[in-house]
Amino acid sequence: MASSPELTETSDAIAVIAVPSPELPPVRGKGLDPFDALDYDPAAINRYYRQRPWQVVGRLLTILWPFLTFYLGLWWDRRTRPSDRRQRRRAAQLRILLTNLGPAYIKIGQALSTRPDLVPPAYLEELTRLQDQLPPFPNAIAYRFIEQGLGAPPDQIYAELSSDPVAAASLGQVYKGRLKTGEEVAVKVQRPGLAQRITLDLYILRVLAQWVTRRIDRVRSDLVGIMDEFGARIFEEMDYTHEGENAIRFAHLYGHLPNIYVPHIYSEYTTRRVLTMEWIAGTKLTNIESLNRQGIDATHLIEVGVQCSLRQLLEHGFFHADPHPGNLLAMADGKLAYLDFGMMSEVKPYQRYGLIEAVVHMVNRDFEGLAGDYVKLEFLTPDTDLRPIIPALAEVFNNALGASVAELNFKSITDEFSALMYEYPFRVPAYYALIIRSLVTLEGIAINVDPNFKVLSKAYPYVAKRLLMDSSPELRASLQDLLFKDGEFRWNRLENLLRNARDSQDYDLDQVIDQTVQFLFSERGEFIRDRIADEVARALDHWGQSMVATVNHTIQSRLGLLTQQPASVTIGAKDGEDSNWERIMRIVDILRQTEGFDGVMVAQLLPKILFKAETRDMGQRIAGNLTQRAVARLIREILVSEPAPKPTPVLMPNLP
């Protein structure tokens, strides 16, 4: 075995000493075993471990025995009423257990560390250490990776490099350094032997998923597909070149958003096992005391993160699938910095539109529409009978949704939905597992900052804005389906959308009005134009009747012939309901109160509308409608009204 230099930092410079070099797996290419592969290949992994059954059995024992020991300890604690001190000891035991089992189990612990609503405080404190406080590996290996990847020893690449890692996570550890050009950088170096441990765990979990899918009929989800999706993301995360590309793309898509910061990647100093990026000084969002001392509003930054996540999932589809507290830092200037772009995923356009529609239908309690969304999103097959599912959705989600959108949270929804999946033929598609992981992790951080924070209530204004502003045919059709049902216009839903959308960032009312006018005067808007014309005709007719009654009342009053007050005329409303005219006026009032409303722009728009051919057609329809109403009323009064009673003769007294 050849020797290689290990670098240690002294007070003046970086010194070089000779140390034994560890065996390193190849950097590139596909060999006979799956460890050399750049991409996740389940077939190659299966072939490799089928020939090594004793290695698989040994790994199973190293997994099961610690968990069995831990469970027996918990059982004994419950029998003997444990103290707080013993609970803290058990929490530390669980952290060490997950750490020893490797990256796949560390990530499970990281996910649990964001859920204060699920995990006791003592366990939460210990599991949080899994984010960036894992045991480091020797500097000699890290420096060897740097030299092998970048082609020169670290002292020739970096002007400074910390003598010890400043953080150690599941896949690598981070050093603080400085480039020769003066920029402060974070240098992330991958753990050795990573592929061997991860591929064996993925093989075991995949075999278990296959066994469960075959043997348990009630499990209809694509567990194998979910494992393959997770495996593909893990393999991408092990390629730091790919992570650097992800960070550059993420910065391009979201770096311009207010209060979002994405660190710069130094691609020339990045390889498969070494990543060099801009150094970010910041504070975890869960460190509330430190944030308060700095005058940073953690709740506001959570809202910033929610808005960014919505754009990731629903606008561009490229999203951060691992937003645990170690990857989200509050900067001194109040910005939210994203770190660690290894585990990313994508949502296809039809899935993005389906998710938007599902949120809208859920909030508006349109469970028939929601059932259709589950078919589009591949939770249900197209041949599924939705008739029994619709009332089940209504029962489940009415319990989860509470009284209003402000009470929505992912935990209650996912809990209720999980119960529903066992009774009906739902299946979880592979792409959805990472979405839920991302959102549930984000909500866990939010709950830790503010126990009353509801991610969905903060998300709905953005969804409403997208539905009103997006010009895609899919969302235009969704908006029409939402607002019209069985030929009736659902005014309350339009009011709800407009009220929520005005609270969203980047809500452009001018664009909404412009797109509304374009849609209204398009071929698809003919039905709405006809409804508006009929409503205007009805309003004018009732207004005319009201004016006639008022004039008649005034004349009779002045002649002393008034016998009773005139009956008030309402504009087409049923008893106990608001008239459509009143609803229209409420919507106008919402628009006037929306930031960005410009009366001058609306006034300039009116002449353009009035000279359109469609407007003339609407005018003709209104005139025809008024004429029909007047003729019908005249015929009714002539043919149906009772003849006037004969006047009673008045006997005049004899005059003297």
Secondary structure, DSSP 4 states (H G I P E B T S, - for coil): --EEEEEEE-SSSEEEEEEEPPP---SSS--SSGGG-SS--HHHHHHHHHT-HHHHHHHHHHHHHHHHHHHHHHHHHHHH---HHHHHHHHHHHHHHHHHH-HHHHHHHHHHTT-TTTS-HHHHHHHHTTTTBSPPPPHHHHHHHHHHHHSS-HHHHEEEE-SS-SEE-SSEEEEEEEETTS-EEEEEEEPTTHHHHHHHHHHHHHHHHHHHHHH-TT--S-HHHHHHHHHHHHHHHT-HHHHHHHHHHHHHHHTTSTTEE-PPB-GGG--SSEEEEE---EEETT-HHHHHHTT--HHHHHHHHHHHHHHIIIII-EEES---GGGEEEETTSPEEE---SSEEE--HHHHHHHHHHHHHHHTT-HHHHHHHHHHTTSS-TT---TTHHHHHHHHHHHHHTTSGGG--HHHHHHHHHHHHHHTT----HHHHHHHHHHHHHHHHHHHH-TT--HHHHHHHHHHHHHHH---HHHHHHHHHHHEETTEE-HHHHHHHHHHHTTSTT--HHHHHHHHHHHHTSGGGHHHHHHHHHHHHHHHHHHHHHHHHHHHHHHHHHHT---SPPPP--SSPPTTS--HHHHHHHHHHHHHHSTT--HHHHHHHHHHHHTSHHHHHHHHHHHHHHHHHHHHHHHHHHHTSPPPPPPPP-PPPPP-
